[in-house]
Amino acid sequence: MRYLLPLLAILFFATNITAQKPVAVVPPAAASAHLTKTYPGAVVEKWKKGGKHFKADFKLKNETYHAYYTPAGAWVRTEHNIPKNELPAAVAAQLKASKYSNWKIKDVEEHATPEQPRLFKLKVDTEIKKAELVFTPDGKLVSADEKAK
């Protein structure tokens, strides 16, 4: 019986802590303005603050996008997943001609940055290695980050 009261108190406080709603993230005004101007018709589902960037998850034409901004509101990048068959022909040809031609494609994303309006990031792997490859639309391999699994 003497353990019952402390146990109930702990249970009461634990449920109150977990029942609290998360605080809504307020993005920088410049970030909201950029997103609205750059992606008219976008429906923002959620703003998040993580690490060093604000992230907007939004829908545009039934596709999910993620836009990243600095705390000052400067745009860093936007990304969204695309099907493998939507890769530009030049990217697909370059991949096929590269040492990664027999690697399995796990994920394909289209990225946009202030420096590059269109980039394609592919995550590929084998049984012992994995890599992230970034291509320009004309098939130029910009970066290849290869690691052991």
C-alpha positions in Angstrom: 0.0 0.0 0.0 2.8 2.4 0.8 4.1 2.1 -2.8 0.7 2.7 -4.3 0.6 6.5 -3.8 4.0 7.2 -5.3 3.3 4.9 -8.2 0.0 6.7 -8.9 1.7 10.1 -8.7 4.4 9.0 -11.2 1.7 7.6 -13.5 -0.3 10.8 -13.3 2.7 13.0 -14.1 3.9 10.7 -16.9 0.6 10.8 -18.7 0.3 14.6 -18.4 3.8 15.0 -19.8 3.1 12.8 -22.9 -0.4 14.3 -23.4 0.9 17.9 -24.0 0.7 19.1 -27.6 3.9 20.0 -29.3 4.5 23.7 -29.8 3.9 24.9 -33.4 7.0 25.9 -35.2 6.9 29.5 -36.6 9.1 29.7 -39.7 11.0 32.9 -40.6 8.8 35.3 -42.6 11.3 35.2 -45.5 11.0 31.4 -45.7 7.2 31.5 -45.8 7.3 34.3 -48.4 9.7 32.4 -50.6 7.7 29.2 -50.4 4.5 31.0 -51.3 6.1 32.8 -54.2 8.1 29.9 -55.6 5.5 27.2 -55.2 2.1 28.8 -55.9 -0.7 26.4 -54.9 1.5 24.5 -52.4 -0.3 23.4 -49.3 2.1 23.4 -46.3 1.4 20.4 -44.1 4.0 21.2 -41.4 7.0 23.3 -40.5 9.8 21.7 -38.4 12.9 23.0 -36.8 15.8 20.6 -36.8 19.5 21.0 -36.5 20.4 24.2 -38.3 17.5 24.4 -40.8 13.7 25.0 -40.9 11.9 22.4 -43.0 8.6 22.8 -44.7 6.7 19.6 -45.7 4.2 20.6 -48.4 2.1 19.1 -51.1 2.0 20.4 -54.7 0.0 18.7 -57.4 -0.4 15.6 -55.2 3.3 15.2 -54.6 5.1 15.6 -51.3 8.0 18.1 -51.2 10.5 19.2 -48.5 12.0 22.7 -48.5 14.9 23.7 -46.3 15.6 27.3 -45.0 18.2 28.9 -42.8 17.1 30.6 -39.5 17.3 33.9 -41.4 14.9 32.5 -44.0 17.3 32.0 -46.9 16.3 29.1 -49.1 18.8 26.1 -49.0 17.1 23.4 -51.1 13.9 21.7 -52.1 13.6 18.0 -52.7 11.0 15.4 -53.7 11.0 11.7 -54.6 10.4 10.8 -58.2 9.9 7.4 -60.0 13.0 5.9 -61.6 11.4 6.1 -65.0 11.2 9.9 -64.7 15.0 10.3 -64.7 16.2 12.3 -67.7 17.6 10.1 -70.4 21.1 11.6 -70.1 21.2 10.7 -66.4 20.0 7.1 -67.0 22.5 6.7 -69.8 25.4 8.1 -67.7 24.4 5.7 -64.8 24.3 2.8 -67.2 27.8 3.7 -68.5 29.3 4.1 -65.0 30.8 1.7 -62.6 27.4 1.9 -60.8 25.5 0.3 -63.7 24.9 -3.0 -61.8 24.1 -1.4 -58.5 20.5 -1.5 -57.4 18.6 1.9 -57.3 17.0 2.3 -53.9 15.8 5.9 -54.1 15.6 8.8 -56.6 15.1 12.4 -55.6 14.9 15.6 -57.6 16.6 18.5 -55.8 16.7 22.2 -56.5 19.2 24.6 -54.9 20.0 28.3 -55.4 23.1 27.2 -57.4 21.5 24.3 -59.3 17.8 24.5 -60.2 17.7 20.8 -61.0 19.7 17.9 -59.6 19.0 14.2 -59.3 20.2 12.3 -56.3 20.2 8.6 -56.5 20.8 6.2 -53.6 22.3 2.9 -55.0 23.7 -0.1 -53.4 25.2 -3.6 -53.7 25.4 -6.3 -51.0 28.5 -4.7 -49.5 28.5 -1.0 -50.6 26.1 1.9 -50.8 26.5 5.2 -52.6 24.7 8.6 -53.1 25.1 9.9 -56.6 24.2 13.4 -57.7 23.7 14.2 -61.4 22.9 17.3 -63.4 20.0 16.9 -65.9 22.5 16.6 -68.7 24.0 13.5 -67.0 27.1 15.0 -65.5 28.1 13.2 -62.2 28.5 16.0 -59.7 29.3 13.9 -56.6 29.5 10.3 -55.6 29.6 9.4 -51.9 30.4 5.7 -51.6 30.5 3.8 -48.3 30.7 0.3 -47.0 27.4 -1.0 -45.6 
